[in-house]
Amino acid sequence: MARKMGISAALWYILLVNLISVYGLVDQGQGMYRKNSYDSATGSTGSFPFLMPMVSPKTPDLYLCTPIKVDPTTTYYIVGFNPNATMNTAHHMLLYGCGEPGTTKSTWNCGEMAQATAEEKASPCGPRSHSQILYAWARDAQKVILPAGVGFKVGKDSPTKYLVLQVHYAHIDRFKDGSTDDSGVFLDYTEKPLQKLAGTLLLGTDGIIPALQTEHMESACEITENKVLIPFAYRVHTHEMGKVVAGYRVRSNSEGIQEWVQLGKRDPLTPQMFYNVTNTEPILSGDQLAIRCTIKNTRHRITKIGPTNEDEMCNFYLMYYVEHGDTLDMKYCFSQGPPYYYWSNPDTGLHNIPNIEASTL
């Protein structure tokens, strides 16, 4: 069961509006959304509990989504994320900002396993709508508080009109007796206008890991937009075979030599929370962001990148803010991964690659 956290008794009229009643894939108990006190005159911070509506997953490795509609008359700034979950129940959670949700249902299967079970599925966000990841959680990660004056803009003056919570239920044994779950996240927010707008860039790979081998899963993208990014936090994610994940800013100096500056490096089997970056120097147009996941396949078969416990993942999330204008239009950076993509490929434009020791931190 998710960790319980206190909620005030007063019903919230509307910051975020719940959608229609659940039907279909899961059983739902009774739930009620409430809010903590918020004083718009002083610009204090409120808290909104965005939780699964007492669901009872019936399919292993189920990705389940639920949406809320942001009040379209007001602009809000999310300044903190307080998880209400444990790794005994939820494998991981993602919070998406969407222009439209993937369906009009209030819960739906938003993962790959629907194809195997003949269940209807949809993506977290609508197929042609704005889509970005705001927050991610796994392995009992703790609360994230953004730097002072920084927030994710949602609502009236933002392309994010809906928030969608995705929870991956890898195992369902605890639900066989009809138990329900309300995993999710408490969103700290303010209506006070903030000039420093937060964004999250997700870097990752596709690819395969040969049986009984260690593989480097690598990806890189150039920042082509004329914006100055101030990195402040990073998060890594793999499944059980991940050994280390690292991210870098790559910039050519005056002599044309690329200099690699580490942004973060972590054992992915520690709590998968957002940690402070190791270098907060601005990321500029023309810089490249590069990541590497070291995966050790101990199985006697090929393991591919995919959504289930039988697969692996390679993800590096970079949180940043801009002091002027909007955040990056680019929200994702993915490569084909091995055996097709490596940093050392001639067409990547990467050179002077450091000798990164992957086995130890």
Secondary structure, DSSP 4 states (H G I P E B T S, - for coil): -PPP----SSBP-SSEEE-SPP-SSSEE-----B-----TTTTPPEEEEEE--SEE--STTEEEEEEEEE-TTSEEEEEEEEEE--TTT-SEEEEEEESSBSSSSSSEE-STTHHHHT--B--SB-TTS-EEEEEEEETT---EEPPTTEEEEEETTSS--EEEEEEEE---GGGTTS--B--EEEEEEE-S--SEEEEEEEEEE--EE-TT-EEEEEEEEE--SS--BEEEEEEEE--TTEEEEEEEEEEE-TTS-EEEEEEEEE-TTS----EE-S--PPB-TT-EEEEEEEEE--SSS-EEB-SSTTSB--EEEEEEEESSS---S--EEEE--TTT--TTSGGG---S------S--
